[in-house]
């Protein structure tokens, strides 16, 4: 797997996942919406840990800085 996520992208995904977890913990989001958002936050955390997003691969997007060749 080639990394395709930059550090800013990873930090934003982690922040969103933490906000979703906090909203769930405070019972602000409940029911089906809560389950869907928790699943999204788990995916965000997993992709942030791996620095790889399969959807980015399909869409040929990369937020990772490319090092210039000399």
Phi and psi in degrees as GROMACS dihedral restraints (atoms count N, CA, C in turn):
[ dihedral_restraints ]
;  ai    aj    ak    al  type     phi  dphi    fc
    3     4     5     6     1   -88.7    20    10
    4     5     6     7     1   135.4    20    10
    6     7     8     9     1   -64.0    20    10
    7     8     9    10     1   136.1    20    10
    9    10    11    12     1  -135.0    20    10
   10    11    12    13     1    18.3    20    10
   12    13    14    15     1  -124.6    20    10
   13    14    15    16     1   129.6    20    10
   15    16    17    18     1   -83.5    20    10
   16    17    18    19     1   172.9    20    10
   18    19    20    21     1   -67.6    20    10
   19    20    21    22     1   -36.0    20    10
   21    22    23    24     1   -65.0    20    10
   22    23    24    25     1   -43.2    20    10
   24    25    26    27     1   -60.2    20    10
   25    26    27    28     1   -44.3    20    10
   27    28    29    30     1   -62.8    20    10
   28    29    30    31     1   -44.2    20    10
   30    31    32    33     1   -64.3    20    10
   31    32    33    34     1   -39.5    20    10
   33    34    35    36     1   -64.8    20    10
   34    35    36    37     1   -41.3    20    10
   36    37    38    39     1   -64.7    20    10
   37    38    39    40     1   -41.3    20    10
   39    40    41    42     1   -65.2    20    10
   40    41    42    43     1   -42.0    20    10
   42    43    44    45     1   -62.8    20    10
   43    44    45    46     1   -43.2    20    10
   45    46    47    48     1   -63.5    20    10
   46    47    48    49     1   -42.5    20    10
   48    49    50    51     1   -62.5    20    10
   49    50    51    52     1   -40.4    20    10
   51    52    53    54     1   -67.4    20    10
   52    53    54    55     1   -38.9    20    10
   54    55    56    57     1   -64.4    20    10
   55    56    57    58     1   -42.6    20    10
   57    58    59    60     1   -61.8    20    10
   58    59    60    61     1   -43.4    20    10
   60    61    62    63     1   -62.8    20    10
   61    62    63    64     1   -40.9    20    10
   63    64    65    66     1   -65.0    20    10
   64    65    66    67     1   -43.3    20    10
   66    67    68    69     1   -62.9    20    10
   67    68    69    70     1   -38.5    20    10
   69    70    71    72     1   -67.6    20    10
   70    71    72    73     1   -43.9    20    10
   72    73    74    75     1   -63.3    20    10
   73    74    75    76     1   -34.0    20    10
   75    76    77    78     1   -85.3    20    10
   76    77    78    79     1     3.6    20    10
   78    79    80    81     1    60.1    20    10
   79    80    81    82     1    30.6    20    10
   81    82    83    84     1   -82.3    20    10
   82    83    84    85     1   -35.4    20    10
   84    85    86    87     1  -113.1    20    10
   85    86    87    88     1   136.4    20    10
   87    88    89    90     1  -143.4    20    10
   88    89    90    91     1   172.9    20    10
   90    91    92    93     1    71.1    20    10
   91    92    93    94     1  -148.1    20    10
   93    94    95    96     1   -63.2    20    10
   94    95    96    97     1   -40.6    20    10
   96    97    98    99     1   -58.3    20    10
   97    98    99   100     1   -42.5    20    10
   99   100   101   102     1   -62.3    20    10
  100   101   102   103     1   -43.7    20    10
  102   103   104   105     1   -64.3    20    10
  103   104   105   106     1   -41.7    20    10
  105   106   107   108     1   -64.9    20    10
  106   107   108   109     1   -44.7    20    10
  108   109   110   111     1   -68.1    20    10
  109   110   111   112     1   -35.1    20    10
  111   112   113   114     1   -64.6    20    10
  112   113   114   115     1   -41.9    20    10
  114   115   116   117     1   -62.0    20    10
  115   116   117   118     1   -41.9    20    10
  117   118   119   120     1   -63.1    20    10
  118   119   120   121     1   -42.2    20    10
  120   121   122   123     1   -66.9    20    10
  121   122   123   124     1   -34.9    20    10
  123   124   125   126     1   -65.0    20    10
  124   125   126   127     1   -42.9    20    10
  126   127   128   129     1   -62.2    20    10
  127   128   129   130     1   -42.9    20    10
  129   130   131   132     1   -59.0    20    10
  130   131   132   133     1   -44.0    20    10
  132   133   134   135     1   -66.4    20    10
  133   134   135   136     1   -41.3    20    10
  135   136   137   138     1   -65.4    20    10
  136   137   138   139     1   -44.5    20    10
  138   139   140   141     1   -69.0    20    10
  139   140   141   142     1   -33.1    20    10
  141   142   143   144     1   -67.6    20    10
  142   143   144   145     1   -38.3    20    10
  144   145   146   147     1   -65.3    20    10
  145   146   147   148     1   -39.8    20    10
  147   148   149   150     1   -85.8    20    10
  148   149   150   151     1   -11.4    20    10
  150   151   152   153     1    57.1    20    10
  151   152   153   154     1    30.2    20    10
  153   154   155   156     1  -142.1    20    10
  154   155   156   157     1   130.2    20    10
  156   157   158   159     1  -120.4    20    10
  157   158   159   160     1   116.4    20    10
  159   160   161   162     1   -59.1    20    10
  160   161   162   163     1   -34.7    20    10
  162   163   164   165     1   -65.5    20    10
  163   164   165   166     1   -38.1    20    10
  165   166   167   168     1   -61.4    20    10
  166   167   168   169     1   -39.0    20    10
  168   169   170   171     1   -61.3    20    10
  169   170   171   172     1   -46.3    20    10
  171   172   173   174     1   -63.8    20    10
  172   173   174   175     1   -41.8    20    10
  174   175   176   177     1   -85.3    20    10
  175   176   177   178     1    -1.1    20    10
  177   178   179   180     1    57.1    20    10
  178   179   180   181     1    46.6    20    10
  180   181   182   183     1  -108.9    20    10
  181   182   183   184     1   143.0    20    10
  183   184   185   186     1  -143.5    20    10
  184   185   186   187     1   126.5    20    10
  186   187   188   189     1  -102.5    20    10
  187   188   189   190     1     4.4    20    10
  189   190   191   192     1   -81.3    20    10
  190   191   192   193     1   134.4    20    10
  192   193   194   195     1   -68.3    20    10
  193   194   195   196     1   132.7    20    10
  195   196   197   198     1   -94.0    20    10
  196   197   198   199     1   130.7    20    10
  198   199   200   201     1   -78.5    20    10
  199   200   201   202     1   135.2    20    10
  201   202   203   204     1   -74.6    20    10
  202   203   204   205     1   138.3    20    10
  204   205   206   207     1   -83.4    20    10
  205   206   207   208     1   143.8    20    10
